[in-house]
Amino acid sequence: MGPDTPAMKHVYRQRSSLGLAAVCAATGVILLLSLARNWADYPRPVLVAYVLFGLAASWAIFVRPAVLVDAGGVTVRNVVRDVQIPWTSLTHVQTRWNLKVFAGDRGFTAWAISSPVGRPSRASGGVFGVLSPRRLEKQFGIDAARSATPEKVTAASIARSIEQAKQEYDDAVAQGRLSGVADSGVSVTWVPWVMAALLVPAVAVVVLSQA
């Protein structure tokens, strides 16, 4: 792929998490507006710190966690840590409680994708299948049939998408339609700015509570 080729990336989260995040955000904004309206008569900085910490925590827990699938492999993005697993290292996935992606014996759980209690939803195609054949061929040199996106994001549906994408990658490399890349191994990265976003309001709560 050349430098001008747009990166193919699919980001998976569950709607329930986004719904909870929206409720928390709306509640936080209402509280902040109420505090701002009454600030002149009754300033309450400690409550502002609590609200800001709640907003940061709800974003980190409900919005940031995701599973990203792109041309390089699978990235499991949790609260303060990212795990990037290239296709050459990925071996299998499990879906008992949450989606779990394995590189050999090492498994990495995706907080963003859980298994439903009831009957798993149907899934079809793969991650590459949700792209049009023209775009897929443009980016990877691969011909593929058009397929539907999963109706609901569950551990089972995303596992099928990952397995399909892995198979398509392996087939493309084996047939010479895609250049294989050296196995760079699993990359585990802690995200300092997320930790700071959680730590700063938490420290403010502690300091202001003792003032």
Salt bridges, closest charged atoms under 4 A:
ASP82 OD1 - ARG64 NH2 2.44
ASP170 OD1 - LYS166 NZ 3.48
